[in-house]
Amino acid sequence: MNESVSLGALFLSSFLAATLLPGGSELVFAGVLASGTATLWPALAVATLGNTLGGMSSYLVGRLVPDRKIGAPALDRVLL
């Protein structure tokens, strides 16, 4: 596997791990370093960028989804 493919997989893994999808990018990061296809600093930069953009996209989705109080009227009736 060449460097661009391994860094692309690392970016995708880091991006998805920072969203609502379960998973950890640490194993992919360690695998990229262990395979020797990328050195530490480029891999760390790509993983950081993926995590940051994934977190920002989760924040954006949270801002765009309307705020609904699901079940709030029923809960109010129970508490009264």
Secondary structure, 3 states (H helix, E strand, C coil): CCHHHHHHHHHHHHHHHCCCCCCCCHHHHHHHHHHCCCCHHHHHHHHHHHHHHHHHHHHHHHHHCCCCCCCHHHHHHHHC
